[in-house]
Structure formats: structure tokens, C-alpha cells
Amino acid sequence: MTRFAPPFLALALAACSGAPGASVAPDGAISRNTCNTMDWRAVGFNHGYRGLDPEASFTMMENRCAGHGFHADRDGYFEGHAAGAARAGG
């Protein structure tokens, strides 16, 4: 598990940070393509590692992707969130 954490974290940070080249706009909007290819476990890991509230963060992401017609992977997100929080020591 720990061998995969850095790539997941890097991917999730790029997807959620609004950094150049990312598919998330500075206002937090998520593109249709990002929702289509979202690795919910990686996003959850990133959010857990950063100490974000799991329910609020998941609901925000879920609602944004639902607007594009995509369903969220709740189990994957929360599994990732727990792993990220554990990795961060929280």
C-alpha cells in the first residue's frame, strides 16, 4: 500500500489543486473529462492526507461530477480517505 501512496497523492494533488495543466478550474469546477476518468480512491487519499472532512469533501466532488452525469465511487473515496488519513498520522 505505501508504495502506491506517492503516485496516488501526486495524481490527486494535480487533479484537485487547480495547478497548471490540471482539469480543475481555479474556482473548483471539475471538467467532464476529469469526472469521467476520476480515480475516486486517489482523490479520497489526497483529501484524507490533507485532513479534509470526508463527508463534506465527498459530497462536494459528488455533486460536481453529478452535474456532468457521472456517479461517484463512494466506497473507493472513503477507502482512500481512510488510507490517506492513516498515512498522515490522523
PyMOL Python script that loads the backbone (N, CA, C, O; Angstrom):
from pymol import cmd

cmd.read_pdbstr("""\
ATOM      1  N   MET A   1       0.820  -1.194   0.000  1.00  0.00           N
ATOM      2  CA  MET A   1       0.000   0.000   0.000  1.00  0.00           C
ATOM      3  C   MET A   1       0.859   1.251   0.000  1.00  0.00           C
ATOM      4  O   MET A   1       0.625   2.149  -0.809  1.00  0.00           O
ATOM      5  N   THR A   2       1.835   1.338   0.870  1.00  0.00           N
ATOM      6  CA  THR A   2       2.622   2.558   0.963  1.00  0.00           C
ATOM      7  C   THR A   2       3.425   2.824  -0.299  1.00  0.00           C
ATOM      8  O   THR A   2       3.764   3.976  -0.569  1.00  0.00           O
ATOM      9  N   ARG A   3       3.742   1.797  -1.083  1.00  0.00           N
ATOM     10  CA  ARG A   3       4.469   2.013  -2.328  1.00  0.00           C
ATOM     11  C   ARG A   3       3.630   2.770  -3.345  1.00  0.00           C
ATOM     12  O   ARG A   3       4.176   3.441  -4.222  1.00  0.00           O
ATOM     13  N   PHE A   4       2.321   2.672  -3.240  1.00  0.00           N
ATOM     14  CA  PHE A   4       1.449   3.321  -4.204  1.00  0.00           C
ATOM     15  C   PHE A   4       0.983   4.691  -3.739  1.00  0.00           C
ATOM     16  O   PHE A   4       0.423   5.446  -4.534  1.00  0.00           O
ATOM     17  N   ALA A   5       1.196   5.027  -2.493  1.00  0.00           N
ATOM     18  CA  ALA A   5       0.706   6.297  -1.960  1.00  0.00           C
ATOM     19  C   ALA A   5       1.283   7.506  -2.691  1.00  0.00           C
ATOM     20  O   ALA A   5       0.508   8.386  -3.066  1.00  0.00           O
ATOM     21  N   PRO A   6       2.592   7.607  -2.919  1.00  0.00           N
ATOM     22  CA  PRO A   6       3.097   8.812  -3.586  1.00  0.00           C
ATOM     23  C   PRO A   6       2.513   9.045  -4.976  1.00  0.00           C
ATOM     24  O   PRO A   6       2.140  10.179  -5.277  1.00  0.00           O
ATOM     25  N   PRO A   7       2.411   8.021  -5.851  1.00  0.00           N
ATOM     26  CA  PRO A   7       1.787   8.303  -7.154  1.00  0.00           C
ATOM     27  C   PRO A   7       0.326   8.721  -7.030  1.00  0.00           C
ATOM     28  O   PRO A   7      -0.124   9.623  -7.737  1.00  0.00           O
ATOM     29  N   PHE A   8      -0.416   8.072  -6.137  1.00  0.00           N
ATOM     30  CA  PHE A   8      -1.806   8.467  -5.937  1.00  0.00           C
ATOM     31  C   PHE A   8      -1.871   9.904  -5.447  1.00  0.00           C
ATOM     32  O   PHE A   8      -2.689  10.694  -5.918  1.00  0.00           O
ATOM     33  N   LEU A   9      -1.003  10.238  -4.500  1.00  0.00           N
ATOM     34  CA  LEU A   9      -1.008  11.571  -3.935  1.00  0.00           C
ATOM     35  C   LEU A   9      -0.663  12.603  -4.996  1.00  0.00           C
ATOM     36  O   LEU A   9      -1.318  13.642  -5.084  1.00  0.00           O
ATOM     37  N   ALA A  10       0.344  12.334  -5.792  1.00  0.00           N
ATOM     38  CA  ALA A  10       0.735  13.279  -6.842  1.00  0.00           C
ATOM     39  C   ALA A  10      -0.392  13.475  -7.848  1.00  0.00           C
ATOM     40  O   ALA A  10      -0.679  14.604  -8.248  1.00  0.00           O
ATOM     41  N   LEU A  11      -1.025  12.396  -8.255  1.00  0.00           N
ATOM     42  CA  LEU A  11      -2.134  12.481  -9.208  1.00  0.00           C
ATOM     43  C   LEU A  11      -3.291  13.270  -8.611  1.00  0.00           C
ATOM     44  O   LEU A  11      -3.853  14.150  -9.263  1.00  0.00           O
ATOM     45  N   ALA A  12      -3.638  12.956  -7.386  1.00  0.00           N
ATOM     46  CA  ALA A  12      -4.758  13.628  -6.740  1.00  0.00           C
ATOM     47  C   ALA A  12      -4.463  15.099  -6.513  1.00  0.00           C
ATOM     48  O   ALA A  12      -5.343  15.940  -6.696  1.00  0.00           O
ATOM     49  N   LEU A  13      -3.238  15.425  -6.117  1.00  0.00           N
ATOM     50  CA  LEU A  13      -2.881  16.824  -5.928  1.00  0.00           C
ATOM     51  C   LEU A  13      -2.982  17.591  -7.242  1.00  0.00           C
ATOM     52  O   LEU A  13      -3.482  18.715  -7.269  1.00  0.00           O
ATOM     53  N   ALA A  14      -2.517  16.998  -8.310  1.00  0.00           N
ATOM     54  CA  ALA A  14      -2.601  17.664  -9.608  1.00  0.00           C
ATOM     55  C   ALA A  14      -4.051  17.854 -10.023  1.00  0.00           C
ATOM     56  O   ALA A  14      -4.417  18.907 -10.545  1.00  0.00           O
ATOM     57  N   ALA A  15      -4.872  16.845  -9.794  1.00  0.00           N
ATOM     58  CA  ALA A  15      -6.273  16.908 -10.208  1.00  0.00           C
ATOM     59  C   ALA A  15      -7.090  17.864  -9.364  1.00  0.00           C
ATOM     60  O   ALA A  15      -8.081  18.414  -9.843  1.00  0.00           O
ATOM     61  N   CYS A  16      -6.696  18.074  -8.117  1.00  0.00           N
ATOM     62  CA  CYS A  16      -7.513  18.875  -7.211  1.00  0.00           C
ATOM     63  C   CYS A  16      -6.933  20.236  -6.879  1.00  0.00           C
ATOM     64  O   CYS A  16      -7.595  21.031  -6.213  1.00  0.00           O
ATOM     65  N   SER A  17      -5.731  20.528  -7.314  1.00  0.00           N
ATOM     66  CA  SER A  17      -5.070  21.744  -6.874  1.00  0.00           C
ATOM     67  C   SER A  17      -5.368  22.955  -7.736  1.00  0.00           C
ATOM     68  O   SER A  17      -5.171  24.089  -7.300  1.00  0.00           O
ATOM     69  N   GLY A  18      -5.837  22.733  -8.946  1.00  0.00           N
ATOM     70  CA  GLY A  18      -6.016  23.852  -9.841  1.00  0.00           C
ATOM     71  C   GLY A  18      -4.685  24.295 -10.442  1.00  0.00           C
ATOM     72  O   GLY A  18      -4.584  25.392 -10.991  1.00  0.00           O
ATOM     73  N   ALA A  19      -3.667  23.443 -10.340  1.00  0.00           N
ATOM     74  CA  ALA A  19      -2.348  23.753 -10.879  1.00  0.00           C
ATOM     75  C   ALA A  19      -2.407  23.791 -12.399  1.00  0.00           C
ATOM     76  O   ALA A  19      -3.323  23.227 -12.999  1.00  0.00           O
ATOM     77  N   PRO A  20      -1.433  24.455 -13.030  1.00  0.00           N
ATOM     78  CA  PRO A  20      -1.420  24.474 -14.492  1.00  0.00           C
ATOM     79  C   PRO A  20      -1.479  23.076 -15.081  1.00  0.00           C
ATOM     80  O   PRO A  20      -0.770  22.174 -14.634  1.00  0.00           O
ATOM     81  N   GLY A  21      -2.315  22.904 -16.071  1.00  0.00           N
ATOM     82  CA  GLY A  21      -2.469  21.606 -16.709  1.00  0.00           C
ATOM     83  C   GLY A  21      -3.489  20.710 -16.034  1.00  0.00           C
ATOM     84  O   GLY A  21      -3.845  19.662 -16.573  1.00  0.00           O
ATOM     85  N   ALA A  22      -3.961  21.102 -14.873  1.00  0.00           N
ATOM     86  CA  ALA A  22      -4.959  20.293 -14.176  1.00  0.00           C
ATOM     87  C   ALA A  22      -6.323  20.542 -14.802  1.00  0.00           C
ATOM     88  O   ALA A  22      -6.530  21.545 -15.486  1.00  0.00           O
ATOM     89  N   SER A  23      -7.253  19.620 -14.562  1.00  0.00           N
ATOM     90  CA  SER A  23      -8.590  19.734 -15.127  1.00  0.00           C
ATOM     91  C   SER A  23      -9.565  20.408 -14.179  1.00  0.00           C
ATOM     92  O   SER A  23     -10.763  20.464 -14.457  1.00  0.00           O
ATOM     93  N   VAL A  24      -9.064  20.921 -13.062  1.00  0.00           N
ATOM     94  CA  VAL A  24      -9.912  21.607 -12.102  1.00  0.00           C
ATOM     95  C   VAL A  24      -9.660  23.102 -12.236  1.00  0.00           C
ATOM     96  O   VAL A  24      -8.524  23.563 -12.124  1.00  0.00           O
ATOM     97  N   ALA A  25     -10.710  23.840 -12.472  1.00  0.00           N
ATOM     98  CA  ALA A  25     -10.577  25.284 -12.624  1.00  0.00           C
ATOM     99  C   ALA A  25     -10.258  25.926 -11.274  1.00  0.00           C
ATOM    100  O   ALA A  25     -10.527  25.330 -10.232  1.00  0.00           O
ATOM    101  N   PRO A  26      -9.685  27.136 -11.279  1.00  0.00           N
ATOM    102  CA  PRO A  26      -9.367  27.815 -10.018  1.00  0.00           C
ATOM    103  C   PRO A  26     -10.575  27.981  -9.103  1.00  0.00           C
ATOM    104  O   PRO A  26     -10.419  28.047  -7.884  1.00  0.00           O
ATOM    105  N   ASP A  27     -11.779  28.049  -9.675  1.00  0.00           N
ATOM    106  CA  ASP A  27     -12.973  28.190  -8.839  1.00  0.00           C
ATOM    107  C   ASP A  27     -13.461  26.852  -8.291  1.00  0.00           C
ATOM    108  O   ASP A  27     -14.486  26.803  -7.610  1.00  0.00           O
ATOM    109  N   GLY A  28     -12.735  25.760  -8.580  1.00  0.00           N
ATOM    110  CA  GLY A  28     -13.100  24.450  -8.061  1.00  0.00           C
ATOM    111  C   GLY A  28     -13.984  23.640  -8.983  1.00  0.00           C
ATOM    112  O   GLY A  28     -14.346  22.510  -8.654  1.00  0.00           O
ATOM    113  N   ALA A  29     -14.343  24.199 -10.142  1.00  0.00           N
ATOM    114  CA  ALA A  29     -15.155  23.451 -11.094  1.00  0.00           C
ATOM    115  C   ALA A  29     -14.360  22.243 -11.606  1.00  0.00           C
ATOM    116  O   ALA A  29     -13.139  22.309 -11.753  1.00  0.00           O
ATOM    117  N   ILE A  30     -15.043  21.177 -11.865  1.00  0.00           N
ATOM    118  CA  ILE A  30     -14.408  19.953 -12.343  1.00  0.00           C
ATOM    119  C   ILE A  30     -14.900  19.685 -13.761  1.00  0.00           C
ATOM    120  O   ILE A  30     -16.100  19.729 -14.031  1.00  0.00           O
ATOM    121  N   SER A  31     -13.973  19.410 -14.650  1.00  0.00           N
ATOM    122  CA  SER A  31     -14.353  19.175 -16.044  1.00  0.00           C
ATOM    123  C   SER A  31     -15.053  17.826 -16.202  1.00  0.00           C
ATOM    124  O   SER A  31     -14.915  16.929 -15.370  1.00  0.00           O
ATOM    125  N   ARG A  32     -15.788  17.714 -17.267  1.00  0.00           N
ATOM    126  CA  ARG A  32     -16.461  16.453 -17.607  1.00  0.00           C
ATOM    127  C   ARG A  32     -15.439  15.332 -17.772  1.00  0.00           C
ATOM    128  O   ARG A  32     -15.664  14.215 -17.305  1.00  0.00           O
ATOM    129  N   ASN A  33     -14.324  15.620 -18.429  1.00  0.00           N
ATOM    130  CA  ASN A  33     -13.286  14.619 -18.637  1.00  0.00           C
ATOM    131  C   ASN A  33     -12.690  14.147 -17.311  1.00  0.00           C
ATOM    132  O   ASN A  33     -12.439  12.956 -17.127  1.00  0.00           O
ATOM    133  N   THR A  34     -12.465  15.080 -16.395  1.00  0.00           N
ATOM    134  CA  THR A  34     -11.929  14.700 -15.086  1.00  0.00           C
ATOM    135  C   THR A  34     -12.893  13.766 -14.371  1.00  0.00           C
ATOM    136  O   THR A  34     -12.473  12.760 -13.798  1.00  0.00           O
ATOM    137  N   CYS A  35     -14.171  14.087 -14.398  1.00  0.00           N
ATOM    138  CA  CYS A  35     -15.163  13.221 -13.751  1.00  0.00           C
ATOM    139  C   CYS A  35     -15.202  11.844 -14.409  1.00  0.00           C
ATOM    140  O   CYS A  35     -15.376  10.828 -13.736  1.00  0.00           O
ATOM    141  N   ASN A  36     -15.040  11.821 -15.713  1.00  0.00           N
ATOM    142  CA  ASN A  36     -15.079  10.567 -16.454  1.00  0.00           C
ATOM    143  C   ASN A  36     -13.908   9.654 -16.094  1.00  0.00           C
ATOM    144  O   ASN A  36     -14.053   8.432 -16.086  1.00  0.00           O
ATOM    145  N   THR A  37     -12.763  10.239 -15.800  1.00  0.00           N
ATOM    146  CA  THR A  37     -11.557   9.454 -15.529  1.00  0.00           C
ATOM    147  C   THR A  37     -11.131   9.505 -14.065  1.00  0.00           C
ATOM    148  O   THR A  37     -10.035   9.055 -13.730  1.00  0.00           O
ATOM    149  N   MET A  38     -11.963  10.035 -13.202  1.00  0.00           N
ATOM    150  CA  MET A  38     -11.630  10.242 -11.787  1.00  0.00           C
ATOM    151  C   MET A  38     -11.271   8.934 -11.091  1.00  0.00           C
ATOM    152  O   MET A  38     -12.005   7.950 -11.175  1.00  0.00           O
ATOM    153  N   ASP A  39     -10.146   8.940 -10.411  1.00  0.00           N
ATOM    154  CA  ASP A  39      -9.755   7.843  -9.527  1.00  0.00           C
ATOM    155  C   ASP A  39     -10.211   8.256  -8.132  1.00  0.00           C
ATOM    156  O   ASP A  39      -9.500   8.952  -7.408  1.00  0.00           O
ATOM    157  N   TRP A  40     -11.397   7.816  -7.779  1.00  0.00           N
ATOM    158  CA  TRP A  40     -12.018   8.252  -6.525  1.00  0.00           C
ATOM    159  C   TRP A  40     -11.194   7.865  -5.313  1.00  0.00           C
ATOM    160  O   TRP A  40     -11.171   8.593  -4.320  1.00  0.00           O
ATOM    161  N   ARG A  41     -10.521   6.734  -5.379  1.00  0.00           N
ATOM    162  CA  ARG A  41      -9.678   6.330  -4.261  1.00  0.00           C
ATOM    163  C   ARG A  41      -8.508   7.299  -4.091  1.00  0.00           C
ATOM    164  O   ARG A  41      -8.171   7.669  -2.967  1.00  0.00           O
ATOM    165  N   ALA A  42      -7.895   7.707  -5.187  1.00  0.00           N
ATOM    166  CA  ALA A  42      -6.770   8.647  -5.130  1.00  0.00           C
ATOM    167  C   ALA A  42      -7.213  10.009  -4.604  1.00  0.00           C
ATOM    168  O   ALA A  42      -6.503  10.633  -3.815  1.00  0.00           O
ATOM    169  N   VAL A  43      -8.373  10.468  -5.035  1.00  0.00           N
ATOM    170  CA  VAL A  43      -8.881  11.745  -4.536  1.00  0.00           C
ATOM    171  C   VAL A  43      -9.169  11.639  -3.042  1.00  0.00           C
ATOM    172  O   VAL A  43      -8.831  12.538  -2.273  1.00  0.00           O
ATOM    173  N   GLY A  44      -9.793  10.539  -2.636  1.00  0.00           N
ATOM    174  CA  GLY A  44     -10.057  10.330  -1.215  1.00  0.00           C
ATOM    175  C   GLY A  44      -8.774  10.289  -0.404  1.00  0.00           C
ATOM    176  O   GLY A  44      -8.699  10.858   0.685  1.00  0.00           O
ATOM    177  N   PHE A  45      -7.760   9.608  -0.944  1.00  0.00           N
ATOM    178  CA  PHE A  45      -6.460   9.542  -0.256  1.00  0.00           C
ATOM    179  C   PHE A  45      -5.907  10.953  -0.055  1.00  0.00           C
ATOM    180  O   PHE A  45      -5.476  11.306   1.042  1.00  0.00           O
ATOM    181  N   ASN A  46      -5.924  11.746  -1.106  1.00  0.00           N
ATOM    182  CA  ASN A  46      -5.431  13.121  -1.031  1.00  0.00           C
ATOM    183  C   ASN A  46      -6.200  13.919   0.024  1.00  0.00           C
ATOM    184  O   ASN A  46      -5.595  14.610   0.844  1.00  0.00           O
ATOM    185  N   HIS A  47      -7.507  13.826   0.003  1.00  0.00           N
ATOM    186  CA  HIS A  47      -8.319  14.569   0.962  1.00  0.00           C
ATOM    187  C   HIS A  47      -8.068  14.092   2.387  1.00  0.00           C
ATOM    188  O   HIS A  47      -7.989  14.904   3.309  1.00  0.00           O
ATOM    189  N   GLY A  48      -7.944  12.789   2.571  1.00  0.00           N
ATOM    190  CA  GLY A  48      -7.654  12.255   3.906  1.00  0.00           C
ATOM    191  C   GLY A  48      -6.290  12.686   4.398  1.00  0.00           C
ATOM    192  O   GLY A  48      -6.122  13.039   5.566  1.00  0.00           O
ATOM    193  N   TYR A  49      -5.322  12.656   3.510  1.00  0.00           N
ATOM    194  CA  TYR A  49      -3.960  13.055   3.858  1.00  0.00           C
ATOM    195  C   TYR A  49      -3.908  14.527   4.266  1.00  0.00           C
ATOM    196  O   TYR A  49      -3.154  14.912   5.160  1.00  0.00           O
ATOM    197  N   ARG A  50      -4.718  15.332   3.599  1.00  0.00           N
ATOM    198  CA  ARG A  50      -4.767  16.766   3.893  1.00  0.00           C
ATOM    199  C   ARG A  50      -5.664  17.096   5.079  1.00  0.00           C
ATOM    200  O   ARG A  50      -5.725  18.246   5.513  1.00  0.00           O
ATOM    201  N   GLY A  51      -6.364  16.083   5.608  1.00  0.00           N
ATOM    202  CA  GLY A  51      -7.201  16.291   6.790  1.00  0.00           C
ATOM    203  C   GLY A  51      -8.562  16.897   6.501  1.00  0.00           C
ATOM    204  O   GLY A  51      -9.194  17.454   7.398  1.00  0.00           O
ATOM    205  N   LEU A  52      -9.023  16.797   5.254  1.00  0.00           N
ATOM    206  CA  LEU A  52     -10.331  17.345   4.911  1.00  0.00           C
ATOM    207  C   LEU A  52     -11.447  16.456   5.447  1.00  0.00           C
ATOM    208  O   LEU A  52     -11.287  15.241   5.563  1.00  0.00           O
ATOM    209  N   ASP A  53     -12.561  17.068   5.768  1.00  0.00           N
ATOM    210  CA  ASP A  53     -13.726  16.332   6.254  1.00  0.00           C
ATOM    211  C   ASP A  53     -14.218  15.397   5.149  1.00  0.00           C
ATOM    212  O   ASP A  53     -14.501  15.849   4.040  1.00  0.00           O
ATOM    213  N   PRO A  54     -14.322  14.091   5.441  1.00  0.00           N
ATOM    214  CA  PRO A  54     -14.678  13.154   4.370  1.00  0.00           C
ATOM    215  C   PRO A  54     -16.075  13.364   3.786  1.00  0.00           C
ATOM    216  O   PRO A  54     -16.237  13.332   2.566  1.00  0.00           O
ATOM    217  N   GLU A  55     -17.072  13.576   4.619  1.00  0.00           N
ATOM    218  CA  GLU A  55     -18.440  13.726   4.099  1.00  0.00           C
ATOM    219  C   GLU A  55     -18.581  14.986   3.261  1.00  0.00           C
ATOM    220  O   GLU A  55     -19.131  14.948   2.160  1.00  0.00           O
ATOM    221  N   ALA A  56     -18.085  16.101   3.780  1.00  0.00           N
ATOM    222  CA  ALA A  56     -18.218  17.370   3.061  1.00  0.00           C
ATOM    223  C   ALA A  56     -17.436  17.340   1.753  1.00  0.00           C
ATOM    224  O   ALA A  56     -17.927  17.802   0.723  1.00  0.00           O
ATOM    225  N   SER A  57     -16.226  16.800   1.790  1.00  0.00           N
ATOM    226  CA  SER A  57     -15.395  16.760   0.588  1.00  0.00           C
ATOM    227  C   SER A  57     -15.986  15.835  -0.460  1.00  0.00           C
ATOM    228  O   SER A  57     -16.037  16.176  -1.642  1.00  0.00           O
ATOM    229  N   PHE A  58     -16.434  14.662  -0.025  1.00  0.00           N
ATOM    230  CA  PHE A  58     -17.032  13.720  -0.966  1.00  0.00           C
ATOM    231  C   PHE A  58     -18.286  14.312  -1.594  1.00  0.00           C
ATOM    232  O   PHE A  58     -18.469  14.232  -2.809  1.00  0.00           O
ATOM    233  N   THR A  59     -19.142  14.902  -0.780  1.00  0.00           N
ATOM    234  CA  THR A  59     -20.391  15.469  -1.279  1.00  0.00           C
ATOM    235  C   THR A  59     -20.130  16.561  -2.305  1.00  0.00           C
ATOM    236  O   THR A  59     -20.825  16.643  -3.318  1.00  0.00           O
ATOM    237  N   MET A  60     -19.128  17.402  -2.048  1.00  0.00           N
ATOM    238  CA  MET A  60     -18.775  18.451  -2.996  1.00  0.00           C
ATOM    239  C   MET A  60     -18.359  17.845  -4.338  1.00  0.00           C
ATOM    240  O   MET A  60     -18.851  18.258  -5.388  1.00  0.00           O
ATOM    241  N   MET A  61     -17.453  16.868  -4.300  1.00  0.00           N
ATOM    242  CA  MET A  61     -16.975  16.232  -5.524  1.00  0.00           C
ATOM    243  C   MET A  61     -18.108  15.478  -6.226  1.00  0.00           C
ATOM    244  O   MET A  61     -18.253  15.547  -7.446  1.00  0.00           O
ATOM    245  N   GLU A  62     -18.894  14.769  -5.446  1.00  0.00           N
ATOM    246  CA  GLU A  62     -20.015  14.000  -5.987  1.00  0.00           C
ATOM    247  C   GLU A  62     -20.990  14.915  -6.729  1.00  0.00           C
ATOM    248  O   GLU A  62     -21.420  14.598  -7.838  1.00  0.00           O
ATOM    249  N   ASN A  63     -21.334  16.038  -6.123  1.00  0.00           N
ATOM    250  CA  ASN A  63     -22.278  16.968  -6.739  1.00  0.00           C
ATOM    251  C   ASN A  63     -21.726  17.568  -8.025  1.00  0.00           C
ATOM    252  O   ASN A  63     -22.458  17.729  -9.001  1.00  0.00           O
ATOM    253  N   ARG A  64     -20.447  17.897  -8.029  1.00  0.00           N
ATOM    254  CA  ARG A  64     -19.848  18.484  -9.224  1.00  0.00           C
ATOM    255  C   ARG A  64     -19.828  17.485 -10.375  1.00  0.00           C
ATOM    256  O   ARG A  64     -20.093  17.852 -11.520  1.00  0.00           O
ATOM    257  N   CYS A  65     -19.517  16.234 -10.083  1.00  0.00           N
ATOM    258  CA  CYS A  65     -19.499  15.227 -11.152  1.00  0.00           C
ATOM    259  C   CYS A  65     -20.914  14.822 -11.564  1.00  0.00           C
ATOM    260  O   CYS A  65     -21.150  14.494 -12.727  1.00  0.00           O
ATOM    261  N   ALA A  66     -21.846  14.842 -10.629  1.00  0.00           N
ATOM    262  CA  ALA A  66     -23.235  14.536 -10.980  1.00  0.00           C
ATOM    263  C   ALA A  66     -23.762  15.544 -11.992  1.00  0.00           C
ATOM    264  O   ALA A  66     -24.591  15.207 -12.838  1.00  0.00           O
ATOM    265  N   GLY A  67     -23.282  16.777 -11.905  1.00  0.00           N
ATOM    266  CA  GLY A  67     -23.677  17.805 -12.869  1.00  0.00           C
ATOM    267  C   GLY A  67     -23.250  17.461 -14.292  1.00  0.00           C
ATOM    268  O   GLY A  67     -23.821  17.972 -15.255  1.00  0.00           O
ATOM    269  N   HIS A  68     -22.252  16.601 -14.424  1.00  0.00           N
ATOM    270  CA  HIS A  68     -21.802  16.136 -15.739  1.00  0.00           C
ATOM    271  C   HIS A  68     -22.379  14.762 -16.077  1.00  0.00           C
ATOM    272  O   HIS A  68     -22.078  14.198 -17.129  1.00  0.00           O
ATOM    273  N   GLY A  69     -23.207  14.230 -15.181  1.00  0.00           N
ATOM    274  CA  GLY A  69     -23.842  12.944 -15.441  1.00  0.00           C
ATOM    275  C   GLY A  69     -23.041  11.734 -14.974  1.00  0.00           C
ATOM    276  O   GLY A  69     -23.296  10.619 -15.429  1.00  0.00           O
ATOM    277  N   PHE A  70     -22.078  11.931 -14.074  1.00  0.00           N
ATOM    278  CA  PHE A  70     -21.260  10.814 -13.592  1.00  0.00           C
ATOM    279  C   PHE A  70     -21.565  10.507 -12.134  1.00  0.00           C
ATOM    280  O   PHE A  70     -21.853  11.402 -11.340  1.00  0.00           O
ATOM    281  N   HIS A  71     -21.495   9.229 -11.802  1.00  0.00           N
ATOM    282  CA  HIS A  71     -21.721   8.782 -10.432  1.00  0.00           C
ATOM    283  C   HIS A  71     -20.387   8.648  -9.713  1.00  0.00           C
ATOM    284  O   HIS A  71     -19.388   8.222 -10.293  1.00  0.00           O
ATOM    285  N   ALA A  72     -20.392   9.015  -8.453  1.00  0.00           N
ATOM    286  CA  ALA A  72     -19.187   8.937  -7.628  1.00  0.00           C
ATOM    287  C   ALA A  72     -19.014   7.532  -7.064  1.00  0.00           C
ATOM    288  O   ALA A  72     -19.988   6.814  -6.842  1.00  0.00           O
ATOM    289  N   ASP A  73     -17.772   7.156  -6.839  1.00  0.00           N
ATOM    290  CA  ASP A  73     -17.441   5.879  -6.203  1.00  0.00           C
ATOM    291  C   ASP A  73     -17.237   6.131  -4.715  1.00  0.00           C
ATOM    292  O   ASP A  73     -16.121   6.359  -4.248  1.00  0.00           O
ATOM    293  N   ARG A  74     -18.344   6.084  -3.986  1.00  0.00           N
ATOM    294  CA  ARG A  74     -18.318   6.384  -2.547  1.00  0.00           C
ATOM    295  C   ARG A  74     -17.375   5.448  -1.793  1.00  0.00           C
ATOM    296  O   ARG A  74     -16.577   5.900  -0.972  1.00  0.00           O
ATOM    297  N   ASP A  75     -17.462   4.160  -2.066  1.00  0.00           N
ATOM    298  CA  ASP A  75     -16.613   3.197  -1.355  1.00  0.00           C
ATOM    299  C   ASP A  75     -15.135   3.464  -1.627  1.00  0.00           C
ATOM    300  O   ASP A  75     -14.318   3.452  -0.706  1.00  0.00           O
ATOM    301  N   GLY A  76     -14.792   3.705  -2.891  1.00  0.00           N
ATOM    302  CA  GLY A  76     -13.404   3.983  -3.240  1.00  0.00           C
ATOM    303  C   GLY A  76     -12.901   5.252  -2.580  1.00  0.00           C
ATOM    304  O   GLY A  76     -11.781   5.292  -2.071  1.00  0.00           O
ATOM    305  N   TYR A  77     -13.725   6.286  -2.587  1.00  0.00           N
ATOM    306  CA  TYR A  77     -13.336   7.550  -1.978  1.00  0.00           C
ATOM    307  C   TYR A  77     -13.057   7.373  -0.486  1.00  0.00           C
ATOM    308  O   TYR A  77     -12.014   7.800   0.009  1.00  0.00           O
ATOM    309  N   PHE A  78     -13.986   6.744   0.224  1.00  0.00           N
ATOM    310  CA  PHE A  78     -13.821   6.619   1.671  1.00  0.00           C
ATOM    311  C   PHE A  78     -12.706   5.648   2.045  1.00  0.00           C
ATOM    312  O   PHE A  78     -12.057   5.820   3.077  1.00  0.00           O
ATOM    313  N   GLU A  79     -12.479   4.642   1.227  1.00  0.00           N
ATOM    314  CA  GLU A  79     -11.340   3.757   1.452  1.00  0.00           C
ATOM    315  C   GLU A  79     -10.036   4.560   1.309  1.00  0.00           C
ATOM    316  O   GLU A  79      -9.134   4.456   2.140  1.00  0.00           O
ATOM    317  N   GLY A  80      -9.960   5.355   0.249  1.00  0.00           N
ATOM    318  CA  GLY A  80      -8.794   6.198   0.034  1.00  0.00           C
ATOM    319  C   GLY A  80      -8.625   7.230   1.130  1.00  0.00           C
ATOM    320  O   GLY A  80      -7.507   7.487   1.576  1.00  0.00           O
ATOM    321  N   HIS A  81      -9.722   7.822   1.568  1.00  0.00           N
ATOM    322  CA  HIS A  81      -9.671   8.837   2.622  1.00  0.00           C
ATOM    323  C   HIS A  81      -9.099   8.239   3.906  1.00  0.00           C
ATOM    324  O   HIS A  81      -8.246   8.846   4.553  1.00  0.00           O
ATOM    325  N   ALA A  82      -9.565   7.064   4.268  1.00  0.00           N
ATOM    326  CA  ALA A  82      -9.064   6.411   5.484  1.00  0.00           C
ATOM    327  C   ALA A  82      -7.561   6.120   5.365  1.00  0.00           C
ATOM    328  O   ALA A  82      -6.804   6.313   6.316  1.00  0.00           O
ATOM    329  N   ALA A  83      -7.145   5.651   4.180  1.00  0.00           N
ATOM    330  CA  ALA A  83      -5.726   5.361   3.969  1.00  0.00           C
ATOM    331  C   ALA A  83      -4.889   6.634   4.020  1.00  0.00           C
ATOM    332  O   ALA A  83      -3.796   6.631   4.585  1.00  0.00           O
ATOM    333  N   GLY A  84      -5.390   7.724   3.436  1.00  0.00           N
ATOM    334  CA  GLY A  84      -4.675   8.984   3.461  1.00  0.00           C
ATOM    335  C   GLY A  84      -4.561   9.559   4.863  1.00  0.00           C
ATOM    336  O   GLY A  84      -3.512  10.069   5.257  1.00  0.00           O
ATOM    337  N   ALA A  85      -5.652   9.471   5.610  1.00  0.00           N
ATOM    338  CA  ALA A  85      -5.630   9.965   6.987  1.00  0.00           C
ATOM    339  C   ALA A  85      -4.661   9.150   7.833  1.00  0.00           C
ATOM    340  O   ALA A  85      -3.934   9.700   8.660  1.00  0.00           O
ATOM    341  N   ALA A  86      -4.654   7.836   7.624  1.00  0.00           N
ATOM    342  CA  ALA A  86      -3.737   6.970   8.372  1.00  0.00           C
ATOM    343  C   ALA A  86      -2.291   7.293   8.000  1.00  0.00           C
ATOM    344  O   ALA A  86      -1.418   7.339   8.866  1.00  0.00           O
ATOM    345  N   ARG A  87      -2.046   7.513   6.729  1.00  0.00           N
ATOM    346  CA  ARG A  87      -0.691   7.832   6.254  1.00  0.00           C
ATOM    347  C   ARG A  87      -0.199   9.154   6.864  1.00  0.00           C
ATOM    348  O   ARG A  87       0.979   9.299   7.190  1.00  0.00           O
ATOM    349  N   ALA A  88      -1.112  10.097   7.007  1.00  0.00           N
ATOM    350  CA  ALA A  88      -0.771  11.410   7.571  1.00  0.00           C
ATOM    351  C   ALA A  88      -0.633  11.355   9.086  1.00  0.00           C
ATOM    352  O   ALA A  88      -0.152  12.298   9.714  1.00  0.00           O
ATOM    353  N   GLY A  89      -1.059  10.242   9.659  1.00  0.00           N
ATOM    354  CA  GLY A  89      -0.975  10.115  11.107  1.00  0.00           C
ATOM    355  C   GLY A  89      -2.223  10.568  11.840  1.00  0.00           C
ATOM    356  O   GLY A  89      -2.206  10.751  13.057  1.00  0.00           O
ATOM    357  N   GLY A  90      -3.313  10.751  11.092  1.00  0.00           N
ATOM    358  CA  GLY A  90      -4.538  11.237  11.707  1.00  0.00           C
ATOM    359  C   GLY A  90      -5.549  10.233  11.733  1.00  0.00           C
ATOM    360  O   GLY A  90      -6.652  10.480  12.221  1.00  0.00           O
TER     361      GLY A  90
END
""", "prot")
cmd.dss("prot")
cmd.show_as("cartoon", "prot")
cmd.util.cbc("prot")
cmd.orient("prot")
